[in-house]
Amino acid sequence: MLTTLITIWILHVAALATPGANVLLVSQLAASDRAQSAVFAALGVTLGAFVWASSAVLGVHALFQAFPGLRLALQIAGGVYLLVVAGRLWRSGAAALIESRASVSRRAAFRLGFLTNITNPKSALFFGSVFAASFPAAPSPLLQMAAVAMIVTNALSWHILLAYLFSRAQVRSGYSRVRGLANRMAAAVVGVLGLGLLVATLRDARA
């Protein structure tokens, strides 16, 4: 059991360390002097990780294999959502991800974090693949629950750490000087992620 959990932990940490939409969201909110919003966005991202990991344990990966149209529909929704976020970032220029500071409520930040994670069905494919490769043929309920709990702990710890690091005065000071460029670069990255998801969906649909 311990070996299985260590394997899953290593693979998940490697995935978390890869910059993506979740990392960009939390880090930018924190760097733009919205530390509390970044924390709630991190909680939303973590809830998304819990949903996808639990779904993988319950066999949603197998469901996607049986009904590929469902996976393609979710990928289209995820790609479109990322493009919307990229457009908002690009238009904001030197402003923050959400234009008005008053509009970044705890609920809005939590919702944004959750939607950013949950609209990416590749998370389900990742967890499904990792669990399928790491779990024994008949995993015990205890192992399954421990794996999901570890995924949640990893996601929460990583994104809270990001919120803390990017909310430091030195980081905020540097970010304020290059906010316009940072927003445009973030928009480009998120846009590429969204387009990549849509292109992959089109390729899968043709296959």
C-alpha positions in Angstrom: 0.0 0.0 0.0 2.8 2.4 0.9 4.6 1.8 -2.3 1.5 2.5 -4.3 0.8 5.7 -2.5 4.4 6.9 -2.9 4.2 6.2 -6.7 0.9 8.2 -7.0 2.4 11.0 -4.9 5.4 11.3 -7.1 3.3 11.4 -10.3 0.9 13.9 -8.9 3.6 16.2 -7.6 5.2 16.2 -11.0 1.9 17.1 -12.6 1.3 19.9 -10.0 4.7 21.4 -10.7 3.9 21.7 -14.4 2.6 25.3 -15.0 -1.1 25.3 -16.1 -4.3 27.3 -15.7 -4.6 26.4 -12.0 -1.1 27.7 -11.2 -1.6 30.9 -13.2 -5.0 31.7 -11.6 -3.8 31.3 -8.0 -0.4 33.0 -8.5 -1.8 36.0 -10.4 -4.5 36.6 -7.8 -1.9 36.5 -5.0 0.6 38.7 -6.9 -2.1 41.3 -7.6 -2.6 41.9 -3.9 -5.5 39.5 -3.6 -4.0 36.9 -1.2 -7.4 36.0 0.4 -8.9 35.5 -3.0 -6.0 33.4 -4.0 -6.5 31.1 -1.0 -10.2 30.7 -1.9 -9.3 30.0 -5.5 -6.8 27.4 -4.2 -9.7 25.8 -2.2 -11.8 25.7 -5.4 -9.0 24.1 -7.4 -8.6 21.5 -4.6 -12.3 20.7 -4.7 -12.0 20.1 -8.4 -9.1 17.8 -7.8 -11.2 15.9 -5.2 -14.0 15.5 -7.7 -11.8 14.3 -10.4 -9.8 11.9 -8.2 -13.0 10.5 -6.7 -14.5 10.1 -10.1 -11.4 8.2 -11.3 -11.7 5.9 -8.3 -15.4 5.4 -9.2 -14.6 4.5 -12.8 -15.3 7.7 -14.7 -12.2 7.0 -16.8 -13.9 3.8 -17.9 -17.1 5.8 -18.6 -15.2 8.1 -20.9 -13.7 5.1 -22.7 -17.2 3.7 -23.1 -18.8 7.0 -24.1 -16.1 9.1 -25.9 -18.6 11.7 -26.9 -19.0 12.7 -23.3 -15.3 13.2 -22.9 -15.2 15.2 -26.1 -18.0 17.4 -25.0 -16.3 18.1 -21.7 -13.0 18.9 -23.5 -14.8 21.4 -25.8 -16.4 23.1 -22.7 -13.0 23.2 -21.0 -11.3 24.6 -24.1 -13.9 27.3 -24.6 -13.8 28.3 -20.9 -10.0 28.6 -21.0 -10.3 30.8 -24.1 -12.8 33.0 -22.3 -10.4 33.4 -19.4 -7.5 34.2 -21.8 -9.6 36.8 -23.5 -10.5 38.4 -20.1 -6.8 38.4 -19.2 -5.8 40.0 -22.5 -8.4 42.7 -22.4 -7.5 43.6 -18.8 -4.0 44.8 -19.8 -2.6 46.3 -16.6 -5.7 45.4 -14.6 -6.1 42.3 -12.6 -7.7 39.0 -13.7 -11.0 40.3 -12.4 -11.2 44.0 -13.1 -12.7 45.4 -9.9 -11.0 44.5 -6.6 -14.4 44.7 -5.0 -15.7 42.0 -7.3 -13.2 39.4 -6.1 -15.3 38.0 -3.4 -14.5 34.7 -1.6 -17.3 33.0 -3.5 -16.2 34.4 -6.9 -12.6 33.3 -6.3 -13.7 29.8 -5.1 -16.0 29.4 -8.1 -13.2 30.5 -10.5 -10.8 28.0 -9.0 -13.3 25.2 -9.1 -14.4 25.9 -12.7 -10.8 26.2 -13.9 -10.0 22.7 -12.7 -13.3 21.0 -13.2 -13.7 22.0 -16.9 -10.5 20.1 -17.8 -11.4 16.5 -18.3 -7.8 15.7 -18.8 -7.6 15.7 -15.0 -9.9 12.7 -15.0 -7.8 11.0 -17.7 -4.7 11.7 -15.7 -6.0 10.3 -12.4 -7.7 7.4 -14.2 -4.4 6.5 -15.9 -2.3 6.9 -12.7 -4.7 4.9 -10.6 -5.0 2.2 -13.3 -1.2 1.9 -13.5 -0.5 2.1 -9.8 -3.4 0.3 -8.1 -3.3 -3.5 -7.7 -5.9 -5.5 -9.6 -8.4 -5.3 -6.7 -7.5 -2.2 -4.6 -9.0 -2.1 -1.2 -11.4 0.7 -0.2 -8.8 1.9 2.3 -6.2 2.3 -0.4 -8.6 4.1 -2.7 -9.7 6.6 0.1 -6.0 7.1 1.1 -5.1 7.9 -2.5 -7.9 10.5 -2.9 -7.0 12.0 0.5 -3.4 12.3 -0.6 -4.4 13.9 -3.9 -6.5 16.5 -2.0 -3.7 17.2 0.5 -1.1 17.6 -2.3 -3.4 20.0 -4.3 -4.3 22.0 -1.3 -0.7 22.3 0.0 0.7 23.2 -3.4 -1.8 25.9 -4.3 -1.8 27.4 -0.8 2.0 27.6 -1.0 1.7 29.4 -4.3 -0.8 31.8 -2.8 1.6 32.5 0.1 4.7 32.9 -2.1 3.1 35.2 -4.7 1.5 37.4 -2.0 4.9 38.3 -0.5 5.7 42.1 -0.8 8.7 41.6 -3.0 6.7 39.5 -5.5 3.8 42.0 -5.5 6.1 44.9 -6.0 7.8 43.2 -9.0 4.4 42.1 -10.4 3.0 45.6 -10.2 5.8 46.9 -12.4 5.1 44.3 -15.1 1.4 43.6 -14.6 0.4 44.4 -18.2 3.1 42.2 -19.7 2.4 39.5 -17.1 -1.3 39.5 -17.9 -0.6 39.3 -21.7 1.8 36.4 -21.2 -0.6 34.6 -18.9 -3.4 35.2 -21.5 -1.1 33.7 -24.2 -0.4 30.6 -22.1 -4.0 30.1 -21.1 -5.1 30.6 -24.7 -2.6 28.1 -25.9 -3.9 25.6 -23.4 -7.5 26.2 -24.5 -6.6 26.0 -28.2 -4.6 22.8 -27.5 -7.5 21.2 -25.8 -9.8 22.1 -28.7 -7.3 20.8 -31.3 -6.8 17.6 -29.4 -10.6 17.2 -29.2 -10.9 17.7 -33.0 -8.1 15.2 -33.6 -9.8 12.7 -31.3 -13.2 13.2 -33.0 -11.6 12.5 -36.4 -9.8 9.4 -35.1 
